[in-house]
Amino acid sequence: MAKYLLLKHYRGAPAPVNDVPMDQWAPEEISAHVQYMQDFADRLEKTGEFVDGQALAPEGTWVRYDGEGRPPVTDGPFAETKDLIAGWMVIDVDSYERAVELAGELSAAPGAGGRPIHEWLEVRPFLAAPPTISECTFHG
């Protein structure tokens, strides 16, 4: 079995077919979307393929260590995760093909008007082991 991250984006990927922002959906449309996601996770839990998943709030803070004392905290630069990543699901499946199959199914979650979003999801494998120095690309 191999673990994959199914990454849901607010934006940054090609526009989905049903491209109505969630903040413009009716409450029942949001409920239907969340229920689809829960039903999907429940089904994968029964097959042993679900590991974890979470929706993310749009706010976030960048933090870095800058030597002795308290690390500085700032609200930018952003345009990365808080603006782009809506949530994620980790699956543990037998093959890359199964990961792609499940991502395609998850892409059909309902959106505005109850129609499938057909959103793009990013499928990323987890590393089975830490990379070796020869596998790393250093930018300097």
KADA-V230565 format. One record per residue. SS is DSSP state (H for helix, E for strand, C for the rest). Layout:
ss->[SS & SS]
//
This chain:
ss->[C & E & E & E & E & E & E & E & E & C & C & C & C & C & C & C & C & C & C & C & C & H & H & H & C & C & H & H & H & H & H & H & H & H & H & H & H & H & H & H & H & H & H & H & H & H & H & C & C & E & E & E & E & E & E & C & C & C & C & C & C & E & E & C & C & C & C & C & C & C & C & C & E & E & C & C & C & C & C & C & H & H & H & H & E & E & E & E & E & E & E & E & E & C & C & H & H & H & H & H & H & H & H & H & H & H & C & C & C & E & C & H & H & H & C & E & C & C & C & C & E & E & E & E & E & C & C & C & C & C & C & C & H & H & H & C & C & C & C & C]
//
